[in-house]
Amino acid sequence: MADVLVRFFSRLGAPFTDALLKLGFAGRFFVAILRHSPTSLLRFSLTMREIWFAGVLSVLIIGVSGLFIGMVLALQGYDTLVRFGASSSLGILVALSLVRELGPVVGALLFASRAGSAITAEIGLMKATEQLSAMEMMAVNPIARVVAPRFWGGVISMPLLAAMFSAMGIIGGYLVGVQLLGLDSGSFWSQMQSAVDFRLDVINGVIKSIFFGIAVSLIAVFEGYDATPTAEGVSGATTRTVVTSALVILGLDVILTAFMFRGV
Amino acid sequence: MKRGLIDFWVGLFVAAGIVALLFLAFKVSSTSMLVASDTYTLSANFENIGGLKTRAPIKSSGVVIGRVTGIIFDPHTYMAKVSFAIDKRYQFSRDTSAAILTSGLLGEQYIGLEPGADDRMLEEGGRITITSSAVVLEQLISRFLFSKAQEGGNGAEGGGTAATEPKSNHAVEK
């Protein structure tokens, strides 16, 4: 009887211990990245390549998605606002929802699936083909040489991508609202300007995207480094990157929004 | 991809990101909250502030000249004490009056300042004494309904149609 109870509770406890162990490993890994960052940032060309890989190659998907989301926001928002005779506030609706929420959040989700998964697969495959071990044999620290540049490449790219997403979305909203639905261009921009505060809305959006950039990059490099060095393990790690990133982005968003916009 | 080409594209990427941020800063938003050094603080007591919030605009002649910075309840006077920052360029005389107004029927509430004629100006930390509270819609409606009921009662007595309106008639008899 006691034996059954012990087995039951240890089976219940195992996932929690595993999750906690992984979290602790991720925390120590984060500290290790930060400790090796100076050496890798001094050789900035390494980080440069990762900005190119994670940032420049994501510009197209971010820009086009932003444009489409802005257009949809304008179409849907107009449909509702026009019933209250408030269609001239369309600019406010589009700009605030993009700058505060959609730019950072959807931008980070796209970034996680476009760049985060690629980073995980790359590092995981390096581990599976024992390139990381080979580096250690040559007294090259793989965290400084491989992991830290990819981490910083993501952290630097994310806020810039989120700003591009918001800007493209607002342009999309302008195209639909003013060019297609025939709102007045002057009131569209001036109402937007009077309602959107630079420090409260734009800067807070940028702060959000910096947090998301750190979270997504850390998850991507960690899952790659932690992957089981087999083909199956790498594919599982890539999936986990996207899933965990999405959950962490949305969870962080709730916390950050609660701190930033409490509507005092 | 060659090294020089990567540098070029990353440079272009960073420049595009900065352009997007500048677009958000100058075309989309405005720094409506004035820099603290360019403002002076005034306060005013109101009996009822309605739905006034911090950061609500202060307007004079419809132009935004400042922001509400704090609202507290004063336990000694049992009134709401509203403090607000006003742009240093605008000076107001000491008999300026403040009223809590609503933009439109359901719009946001703001404080409207009506300048007076006094020669002396309000200074940092000054207090506006002439204030009028926010109009609470429920009170307005109930006052309107009561006055209507009163009218109805009087009309019933004068016109002799008491049988059709026994309720209001009763109220008048009392």
Interface residues (C-beta under 8 A of the other chain):
Chain A: S45 M48 R49 I51 W52 G55 V56 V59 A95 V99 S157 P159 L160 L161 A163 M164 S166 A167 M168 I170 W189 M192 Q193 S194 V196 D197 F198 R199 L200 D201 V202 V206 G263 V264
Chain B: M1 R3 I6 D7 W9 V10 L12 F13 V14 A16 G17 I18 V19 A20 L21 F23 L24 A25 K27 V28 S29 S30 T31 S32 M33 K53 T54 R55
